[in-house]
Amino acid sequence: MKPYKILIFILSSFFLLAVLGFVFPSEGLKVGSVHLRFPSINEIVAVDDEAFLDVDKNIHEMQSKSDMQDVQTTIDSLRYYKNYVRSDVTRLHFPNANYKFFDRLFAVMELAKKGKPVHIMHYGDSQIEMDRISSIFRQRLQEEFGGIGAGIVPPIQTIPTFTISQSYSGDLQRFVVYGDTSQPRASHRRYGLLATFAQVYSNATISVGARSSRNAQEKAKSFQRLSVIIGNNQPNFTVVCRGQTKQIKQAKKGITLLTFDFAEPVSRTTITLNGMAEVYGISLSGKNGISVSNVPMR
C-alpha cells in the first residue's frame, strides 16, 4: 500500500471514531445483558484546569530536598564505614583491632604532596601481571596524594603491561630468582627488590615509554624523574639520558642510585649504559607524591 493511502486510512479512522464518540449516548447502550460504552470527545481532549506552576519555587524545594538527602547520605556513609571497620565480618583485621593503624601512613602520604615521593611496592603473582590492580591502585593514590609515573620497572620486561612499553638492545642479560628452572639464575643472590636484574657486560640501551592503551591510567603516562638502580659496578660505569651523563668512577659492591630530573614531565626516553654493572630497576616517578611499583612473580 502506498504511503498516502495509509495516511488517508488513519485520518478516516480518527474521523469515524470522533463521529462515533459525538453521537454515542453518554450513559451508554444496553444490548441484552451487555452494556456498551464509548468515551466522548470531551473525555479524550479534556483541558487540565491545574493551577499555575511556580517553577522557581518547585526547583528550590527539589534542591533543598536533594541537599538534605546528600547530607543524610554522608552521615549514613560515615556511620556505615565506622561500623564496618569495627565489626563487619568482611572487615580488614587491624593489629589490636586498631582501625587507626594506617593513620601515620596517610599522614606521610599527605606530606608527600609537596615533599619526597613515597614508594609503595605491590608484590603478587600472575594475577597482577600487565599492571592489573596496581594501575588502578596507583591512579587513585596519585589522584589523592599527587605523583606521576609507573614506579619501578625491571630493565628487561618479558611480559607487556598496560602502562609501559619497554625495549632494549646491547650486551644485557636478564636473571630472575622466581619461576621454574628454565628461568636464568645468577651465581649469586643479588636480585634486588624486583627479584630480577639485568647484567650489563659492556654497552646497552634501554627505552621506556608510556603506552597509549585505553587500559593505561592517566597519571602513569608521564614522569619527571628517572632513577637507575645500579649495583656491583666496575670503575667508570656511566649512564646517559637526555643529554645528562652520570658516572660512578670507583668500583662499588653496594647500591648506587643515578637520578635524572627533567624540566617538564616526559612520556618516553632512552638510557645508554656503558661499562659493567648489575641493573636492578628503573624508577619512573614525579618529584613528589606517590609512586606504586607493580612486581608480579609468576
Secondary structure, DSSP 8 states (H G I E B T S, - for coil): --HHHHHHHHHHHHHHHHHHHHHS-TT-EEETTEEE----HHHHS---------HHHHHHHHHHHHHHHHHHHHHHHHHHHHHHHHH-TTS---GGG-TTTTHHHHHHHHHTTTSS-EEEEEEESGGGGGGTTHHHHHHHHHHHH---S-EEE-SS-SS--SSEEEEEEEEEEEEESSS-TTS---SSS--TTTTEEEEEEEEEEEEEEE---TTS-GGGG-EEEEEEEEEEE-TTEEEEETTEEEEE-S-EEEEEEEEEEEEEEESEEEEEEESSEEEEEEEEE-SSSEEEEEEE--
